[in-house]
Amino acid sequence: GIVLPRDAYLQAGSHRVIQVNLDEIRKGDLVFFGGADDPLNRRITHVGIASGRGHFIHASRKLGVSVSNLSDDPWQRELLMVGRVS
């Protein structure tokens, strides 16, 4: 029943998403990433959902839906924000 925009950068800027510290992350929080290779200069280019124990679920064109570790590269390097939907 919660409506969020489709794109990651719009989700990060939504009034429904409250930024939280990485040490307060919990299951269901959104994790936002960005890389230097974004030609549109949106800053945030990818989003996933925290699934616990330092992991998150996300989708990509290459791998489809997968689970990754926040401490692995490039994720650790590109993590920009953790948000909680309210």
Secondary structure, 3 states (H helix, E strand, C coil): CCCCCCCHHHHHCCCCEEEECHHHCCCCCEEEECCCCCCCCCCCCEEEEEEECCEEEEEECCCEEEEEECCCCCHHHHEEEEEEEC
